[in-house]
Every structure is written in C-alpha cells, then in structure tokens.
Amino acid sequence: MFDILTPMKKPKVLTYSRVSTLNKDQNPAVQVHELRRYCSARGWEVAHEIVDHGFSGGTDNRPGLKKLLTLVRERQVDVVVVVKMDRLFRSLKHLVTTLEEWQALGVQFVATKDSIDYTTPSGRLFAQILGSLAEFEKGLLIERTKMGLEHARATGKILGRPRRRDDEAILAL
C-alpha cells in the first residue's frame, strides 16, 4: 500500500471538484484553487484534475465521477483529494463502499476541509460519522420540503409549472 507519509515516492494525485449548478454563483474554480494549494503544500504534483460542473451530488451519473472511478480502479492514482466529502459522495453507503474499495486497491483519500485521512481507524470512524450526519441532514431537508408542499396545497396554492395554453382564449375563438 502507498504510504502518504513516505517522502521517497511522489504520489500520483487526482483532485476532484463539483458544483451542482451552472449559474455564476457556484464556481468550481474556488475548489480547484484550494486543492492545488493543498497539494502544493504537501509537495504533491497533481496528475489528474477532474471537475463536474452542473451535476448534482445525489446521483452517480456524473462524467467526472465515472472517470475518477475508472482511474482509481486502473491504479493510475495513489491519492484522491477533495475539498469536502459531500463534493464526491452521494450517501453514507456510497462513502463507505467506495472508500473500502479504494483501501483494498491501496488508494488513499483526503478531504481537506473535513480533515479526513482514511488510512487510520480514527479517520475512518470520523468519515463515517460525518457521512451519517450529512445523510441525516438530507433526510430532514426532504421531510421539511414535503411538509411545505402539503401546507401549500392545503391552503389552496397551485403548485407546478404554469399552463402554457390559455383555455379561455381558445374557447373565445
């Protein structure tokens, strides 16, 4: 297994960034800059830089994620670095199964802002706790959204996309 603490071998590093929308408020350049700065401070050269721009984290149908997984499974990288775990993983199950697979392949994982080092037992525990909390928060958000929609319907609010045709104008003709 590759040891990120051994200075003799330069690791092949892959960085991954993702933002959900294509609007100007969300720019993956912020993450890319942070990842480059982190890797430079560790003395690592980035071999692969992958960005998914405009893709939800709730799906695994992301071209960058597919490329990342291919590179990891082909052992073309030693370390995967992200800013935060939620940029990469869609659920606790996805986090745990992916990191277990990577560990078996000898690929390390680092989440810079979450201070995650999956090479230690305490790092694995911390990653799983954070993943559980993120999944819990997502569940609460879904629950609150459903309650809000139910309340809106109960108060007579018409939900959904507005009609494109004007039935009254059609009947008048």
C-alpha positions in Angstrom: 0.0 0.0 0.0 1.2 3.5 -0.8 2.1 5.4 2.4 1.4 9.2 2.0 3.9 9.8 4.8 6.8 8.3 3.0 8.7 11.1 1.3 10.6 8.8 -1.1 7.8 8.2 -3.6 5.8 11.1 -5.2 2.2 10.0 -5.3 0.0 10.2 -8.4 -2.6 12.6 -7.1 -6.1 13.1 -8.5 -8.2 16.1 -7.4 -12.0 16.2 -7.8 -14.2 19.3 -7.7 -18.0 19.5 -8.2 -20.7 22.2 -8.1 -24.4 21.5 -8.6 -25.5 24.3 -10.9 -24.2 26.1 -13.9 -25.1 29.6 -12.5 -22.4 32.2 -11.8 -22.8 31.9 -8.0 -21.3 28.5 -8.0 -17.8 28.3 -9.5 -15.7 25.2 -9.3 -12.5 27.4 -9.6 -12.7 28.0 -5.9 -12.4 24.3 -5.1 -9.7 23.8 -7.8 -7.6 26.6 -6.4 -7.9 25.2 -2.8 -7.0 21.7 -4.0 -3.9 22.9 -5.9 -2.8 24.9 -2.9 -3.2 21.9 -0.6 -1.3 19.5 -2.9 1.5 22.1 -3.4 1.9 22.5 0.3 2.3 18.7 0.7 4.8 18.6 -2.2 2.4 16.7 -4.4 2.0 17.1 -8.1 -1.5 16.7 -9.5 -1.6 14.1 -12.2 -5.4 14.4 -12.8 -7.7 17.3 -12.2 -11.4 16.4 -12.6 -14.3 18.8 -12.4 -18.0 18.1 -12.6 -19.8 21.4 -13.2 -23.5 21.4 -13.1 -24.1 17.9 -11.7 -26.0 17.0 -8.5 -24.1 15.1 -5.8 -27.3 13.0 -5.3 -26.5 10.9 -8.4 -23.7 8.8 -9.6 -24.4 9.8 -13.2 -21.6 12.3 -13.3 -19.0 12.1 -16.1 -16.2 13.2 -13.8 -17.1 10.7 -11.1 -17.1 7.9 -13.7 -13.7 9.0 -15.0 -12.3 9.2 -11.4 -13.6 5.7 -10.6 -12.0 4.3 -13.8 -8.6 5.9 -13.0 -8.7 4.6 -9.4 -9.7 1.0 -10.5 -6.9 1.1 -13.1 -4.5 2.1 -10.4 -3.5 5.2 -12.2 -3.7 7.3 -9.0 -2.4 6.9 -5.4 -4.4 9.6 -3.7 -7.8 11.2 -4.3 -8.2 14.7 -2.9 -11.4 16.7 -2.5 -12.3 19.8 -0.5 -15.2 18.2 1.3 -16.7 14.7 1.3 -20.1 15.9 0.0 -18.4 17.0 -3.2 -17.8 13.3 -4.1 -20.1 11.0 -2.2 -23.9 10.9 -2.5 -24.8 8.9 0.6 -23.2 7.1 3.6 -23.4 3.8 1.8 -21.6 5.3 -1.2 -18.9 6.8 1.0 -18.3 3.5 2.9 -18.3 1.1 0.0 -16.2 3.4 -2.2 -13.6 4.0 0.5 -13.4 0.3 1.3 -12.8 -0.4 -2.3 -10.1 2.2 -2.5 -8.4 1.0 0.6 -8.3 -2.5 -0.9 -6.7 -1.0 -4.0 -4.2 1.0 -1.9 -5.6 4.3 -2.9 -5.7 7.0 -0.2 -8.4 9.6 0.3 -8.1 13.1 1.7 -10.9 15.6 2.3 -9.0 18.9 3.1 -11.7 20.9 4.9 -13.1 17.8 6.7 -9.6 16.8 7.9 -10.2 13.2 6.8 -7.4 10.7 6.5 -9.0 7.4 5.7 -5.7 5.5 6.4 -6.3 5.4 10.1 -9.1 3.8 12.2 -10.0 7.1 13.8 -10.1 8.7 10.3 -12.5 6.0 9.0 -14.7 6.5 12.1 -14.8 10.3 11.7 -15.6 9.9 8.0 -18.5 7.6 8.7 -19.8 9.9 11.5 -19.7 12.9 9.1 -21.4 10.8 6.4 -24.1 9.8 8.7 -24.8 13.4 9.8 -24.9 14.5 6.1 -27.4 11.8 5.3 -29.5 12.7 8.3 -29.4 16.4 7.3 -30.5 15.5 3.7 -33.4 13.4 5.1 -34.5 16.4 7.3 -34.5 18.7 4.2 -36.6 16.3 2.2 -39.1 16.0 5.2 -39.4 19.8 5.5 -39.9 20.2 1.8 -42.7 17.7 1.8 -44.4 19.4 4.8 -44.1 22.7 3.0 -45.7 21.3 -0.2 -48.5 19.7 1.8 -49.2 23.0 3.6 -49.2 24.9 0.3 -51.7 22.5 -1.2 -53.9 22.7 2.0 -54.0 26.5 1.7 -55.1 26.4 -1.9 -51.8 27.2 -3.6 -51.5 25.8 -7.1 -48.2 24.0 -7.5 -46.3 23.0 -10.6 -45.4 24.5 -13.9 -47.9 27.2 -15.2 -50.1 26.1 -18.1 -48.8 27.1 -21.5 -52.2 27.3 -23.1 -55.0 29.8 -22.3 -58.2 27.7 -22.3 -60.4 30.9 -22.1 -58.7 32.4 -25.2 -59.2 29.1 -27.1 -62.9 29.0 -26.2 -63.4 32.7 -27.1 -62.1 31.9 -30.6 
